[in-house]
């Protein structure tokens, strides 16, 4: 998925597929997919998948849905092909970077933009009153009733995300995704906090009102994009050693004090650098529930450590993965997978696709 999403075209796709390491010889030199002549057949299998899926919204606006690598274990962005194609077709392109901004957005900036030569004009940081309450210590079951104090208590989490995104040289607008249980006082608390961070927060009611409920945000984002205010740059250079790249993200984005990695991991990173992989970006595999590796640690924690228990070379995708804390890299299914309700009915038609 990551290879597909980072490939610029079919030629680049075949090159990346051919760079996948499938085994090692006795002398520890890698065996690539191209060595066993599998890259051509793999490219043929993915040829049609390289075409972005053009869909339409409920209000008939065009959208590309193409690729979906998870941001907690991969780089969390849609395909380079979809984004670059959209940029040729529209005046403004909105693209998603999944999960928290410390994961998807960081990887969008440091991996996707670096690889594709993209330069974002503005970041739209989506926040909810409910998320602020949860980061303020409220249990999930109690998020409905008004609790302005909890909203204010959770806002430092939002502030951390704002400052992180600004560190890439890109202006930030906060979109407050409105829930029917949100009160005016809770929304006002978020707006006041964001204003104190030097940004602005706009209430968005698109779930209830469609595009009419988000006109203010769209207008403001377009104004900022047209003003050409961004001065985008990744937060680390290509030539920085791999371990320092991991430490840079841990300290600047997660606000950790240190990275814990044993000598075996450090030696492995140095071996990859010696083999010519030192210029690759790093992809942090970490829980999406906290800035730390502890999913129960809410808010904007400081003074914590980031343990790296394993590193993996994704030679085809073109990044090094650092497995941090207790994170599963195999995505799980819901208790009742959608496949259980998909079937043919008596008329021979498909039921269960919705």
C-alpha positions in Angstrom: 0.0 0.0 0.0 2.8 2.4 0.9 4.7 1.6 -2.3 1.6 2.2 -4.4 0.8 5.4 -2.7 4.3 6.9 -3.0 4.9 5.8 -6.7 4.9 8.6 -9.2 4.0 6.5 -12.2 4.2 2.9 -13.4 7.9 3.0 -14.1 8.5 4.3 -10.5 6.1 1.6 -9.2 8.1 -1.1 -10.9 11.4 0.3 -9.5 10.0 0.4 -6.0 8.5 -3.1 -6.2 11.9 -4.3 -7.5 13.6 -2.7 -4.5 11.6 -4.8 -2.0 14.0 -7.0 0.0 12.7 -10.6 0.2 15.7 -12.4 1.7 19.4 -12.2 2.6 22.3 -14.2 1.3 24.8 -16.0 3.6 27.0 -12.9 3.3 24.1 -10.8 4.5 23.7 -9.0 1.2 20.0 -8.4 0.3 18.1 -10.2 -2.4 15.6 -7.9 -4.1 12.4 -8.7 -6.0 14.2 -7.6 -9.2 16.8 -10.2 -8.5 14.2 -13.0 -8.8 12.6 -11.2 -11.7 9.2 -10.7 -9.9 9.0 -6.9 -10.3 7.5 -7.0 -13.8 4.7 -9.4 -12.9 3.9 -7.4 -9.7 3.6 -4.2 -11.7 1.2 -5.9 -14.1 -1.0 -7.0 -11.2 -1.0 -3.4 -9.9 -1.4 -1.6 -13.2 -5.1 -0.9 -12.9 -4.8 -0.2 -9.2 -2.5 2.7 -10.0 -5.4 4.6 -11.5 -7.0 6.9 -8.9 -10.7 6.1 -8.1 -12.9 9.1 -9.1 -16.0 9.4 -6.9 -18.4 12.2 -6.1 -19.6 13.6 -2.8 -23.3 13.9 -1.9 -23.3 17.4 -3.5 -21.6 16.1 -6.7 -18.1 17.4 -6.1 -15.2 15.3 -7.5 -12.9 13.4 -5.1 -10.1 10.9 -5.5 -10.2 7.9 -3.1 -6.9 6.1 -3.7 -4.9 4.2 -1.2 -5.1 3.9 2.6 -1.9 3.1 4.5 -2.6 3.5 8.2 -0.9 6.5 9.8 -0.1 4.7 13.1 2.0 2.0 11.3 2.7 3.5 7.8 2.7 7.0 6.4 -1.0 7.5 6.4 -1.6 9.5 3.2 -3.4 8.8 -0.1 -1.5 8.3 -3.3 1.0 10.8 -4.8 -0.7 10.1 -8.2 -4.1 11.2 -6.9 -2.8 14.4 -5.2 -0.7 15.5 -8.2 -3.5 14.7 -10.6 -6.0 16.7 -8.5 -3.5 19.7 -8.5 -3.7 19.8 -12.3 -7.5 19.8 -12.3 -8.5 22.2 -9.5 -7.6 25.5 -8.0 -7.6 24.1 -4.5 -6.9 20.5 -3.4 -7.7 19.2 0.1 -6.0 15.9 1.1 -6.2 14.0 4.3 -3.4 12.8 6.6 -4.9 10.2 8.9 -5.1 9.8 12.6 -3.5 12.5 14.8 -1.5 15.3 13.4 1.5 13.9 15.2 1.3 10.8 13.0 -0.4 11.4 9.6 0.4 15.1 9.2 4.0 14.6 10.4 4.5 11.9 7.8 2.7 13.8 5.1 5.2 16.6 5.7 8.3 14.6 6.2 7.7 11.7 3.9 5.0 12.4 1.2 5.9 16.0 0.5 9.6 15.2 0.5 9.2 12.4 -1.9 6.6 14.1 -4.2 8.0 17.6 -4.1 4.7 18.9 -2.7 4.5 22.2 -0.7 1.2 22.6 1.3 -0.3 26.1 1.7 -2.3 25.6 4.8 -3.1 23.0 7.4 -6.7 22.4 8.5 -6.5 20.8 11.9 -9.8 19.0 12.8 -10.8 19.0 16.4 -13.9 18.2 18.4 -15.3 19.3 21.7 -15.5 15.6 22.7 -11.8 15.1 22.0 -10.9 18.1 24.2 -13.1 16.7 27.0 -11.4 13.3 26.7 -8.0 14.8 26.9 -9.2 16.8 29.8 -9.9 13.6 31.8 -13.5 12.8 31.0 -14.5 9.2 30.3 -15.9 8.2 27.0 -19.3 7.5 28.5 -19.5 11.0 30.0 -18.7 13.1 27.0 -22.2 14.3 26.3 -23.0 16.7 29.1 -21.5 20.2 29.1 -18.1 20.4 30.8 -16.3 23.7 29.9 -13.6 23.0 32.5 -12.7 19.7 30.9 -12.6 21.3 27.4 -10.2 23.9 28.7 -8.2 21.1 30.4 -7.9 19.2 27.2 -7.0 22.2 25.0 -3.2 21.9 25.6 -3.4 18.7 23.4 -4.8 20.8 20.6 -2.1 23.5 21.3 0.6 20.9 20.9 -0.7 19.9 17.5 -1.0 23.6 16.4 2.6 24.3 17.4 3.8 21.1 15.7 2.2 22.0 12.4 3.5 25.5 12.5 7.0 24.2 13.0 6.9 23.1 9.4 6.4 26.7 8.3 2.7 26.2 7.4 -0.2 28.3 8.7 -2.9 26.5 10.7 -6.6 26.8 10.9 -8.6 24.7 13.4 -11.9 23.2 12.1 -14.2 22.4 15.0 -16.2 19.4 13.8 -19.6 20.1 15.4 -21.6 17.5 17.4 -25.2 18.1 18.4 -24.2 17.8 22.1 -21.7 20.6 21.8 -22.7 23.8 23.7 -21.9 27.4 22.8 -19.8 27.8 25.9 -17.6 24.7 25.0 -17.1 25.9 21.4 -16.2 29.4 22.7 -13.6 27.9 25.0 -11.9 26.2 22.1 -12.0 29.4 20.0 -10.5 31.5 22.7 -7.7 29.0 23.3 -6.8 28.7 19.6 -6.8 32.5 19.3 -4.3 32.6 22.2 -2.1 30.2 20.1 -2.0 32.7 17.2 -4.4 30.7 15.0 -8.2 30.8 14.4 -10.9 28.2 15.0 -14.0 28.0 12.9 -17.1 26.0 13.8 -18.0 23.5 11.0 -21.5 22.1 10.8 -21.2 20.1 7.5 -22.6 16.9 9.1 -25.9 18.7 9.7 -26.0 21.3 6.9 -23.7 19.9 4.2 -21.5 22.4 2.4 -23.5 25.3 3.7 -22.2 24.5 7.2 -18.6 24.8 6.2 -18.5 27.8 3.9 -16.7 30.0 6.4 -13.9 27.5 6.8 -13.5 27.0 3.0 -13.5 30.7 2.4 -10.8 31.3 5.0 -8.6 28.4 3.8 -8.8 29.7 0.3 -7.8 33.2 1.4 -4.8 31.9 3.3 -3.8 29.7 0.3 -4.1 32.6 -2.1 -2.0 34.8 0.3 1.0 32.4 -0.2 1.9 32.6 3.5 3.5 29.2 3.9 7.3 28.7 4.1 7.2 24.9 4.1 10.2 22.8 5.1 10.5 19.2 6.6 11.9 19.2 10.2 15.0 17.2 9.3 17.3 17.0 6.3 17.9 13.9 4.2 21.6 13.6 5.3 20.8 13.5 9.0 21.7 10.1 10.5 18.7 7.8 11.0 18.8 7.7 14.7 18.9 11.5 14.9 15.9 11.6 12.6 14.0 9.4 15.1 15.1 11.5 18.0 14.1 14.7 16.2 10.5 13.5 15.7 10.4 12.1 19.3 11.6 15.4 20.8 10.1 18.0 18.5 6.7 16.4 17.8 6.1 14.1 20.8 8.0 16.3 23.2 9.8 13.3 24.7 13.0 13.7 26.7 14.8 10.8 25.1 14.6 7.8 22.8 15.3 4.4 24.2 17.0 2.0 21.8 19.4 -0.8 22.5 22.7 -1.3 20.8 21.4 -3.9 18.4 18.9 -1.3 17.0 21.5 1.4 16.7 23.9 -1.0 15.0 21.2 -2.0 12.5 20.5 1.7 11.6 24.3 2.2 11.0 24.4 -0.9 8.8 21.6 0.5 6.6 23.3 3.9 6.4 26.5 2.1 5.2 24.4 0.2 2.6 23.1 3.5 1.2 19.8 3.9 3.0 20.8 6.7 5.3 19.0 9.4 3.3 15.6 7.8 3.8 13.0 9.4 6.0 11.7 7.6 9.1 8.2 6.4 9.7 7.3 6.1 13.4 4.9 3.3 14.2 3.2 4.4 17.4 -0.2 4.5 19.2 -2.5 7.2 17.9 -4.1 7.8 21.3 -1.3 9.8 22.9 1.8 11.9 22.1 3.6 9.3 24.1 3.8 5.5 23.5 1.3 5.0 26.4 -2.2 5.1 24.9 -3.7 6.1 28.3 -1.5 9.2 28.7 -3.7 12.0 27.4 -3.3 15.7 27.0 0.2 17.2 26.1 2.6 15.1 28.2 6.3 16.0 28.6 9.2 14.2 30.3 8.4 10.9 28.8 10.6 8.5 26.9 10.0 6.8 23.5 11.1 3.2 23.5 12.1 1.8 20.0 11.8 -1.9 20.2 12.4 -2.7 16.5 13.4 -1.0 13.2 12.4 -2.2 9.8 13.7 -1.2 6.4 10.9 -0.6 3.8 13.2 -0.4 0.9 10.4 -0.3 -1.7 8.4 2.4 -0.1 11.5 4.3 0.7 11.5 4.8 4.5 12.7 3.2 7.7 10.1 2.2 10.2 10.7 2.6 13.9 8.3 0.4 16.0 7.7 2.3 19.2 6.1 0.8 22.3 3.4 -1.8 22.2 1.9 -1.2 18.8 0.4 -3.9 16.5 1.5 -3.6 12.9 -1.3 -5.9 11.7 -4.5 -3.9 11.4 -7.4 -5.5 13.3 -10.9 -6.2 12.1 -14.1 -5.1 13.9 -16.0 -7.6 16.0 -18.4 -8.1 13.1 -16.6 -7.7 9.7 -18.6 -6.2 6.9 -17.9 -9.3 4.8 -20.3 -11.3 7.0 -23.3 -9.3 5.6 -22.3 -9.4 2.0 -24.2 -12.0 -0.1 -26.3 -12.6 -3.2 -30.1 -12.5 -2.6 -32.7 -14.6 -4.4 -32.8 -12.2 -7.3 -29.1 -12.6 -7.9 -28.4 -9.1 -6.7 -25.7 -8.2 -4.2 -26.9 -7.3 -0.7 -24.7 -5.8 2.1 -22.7 -3.2 0.1 -23.4 0.1 1.7 
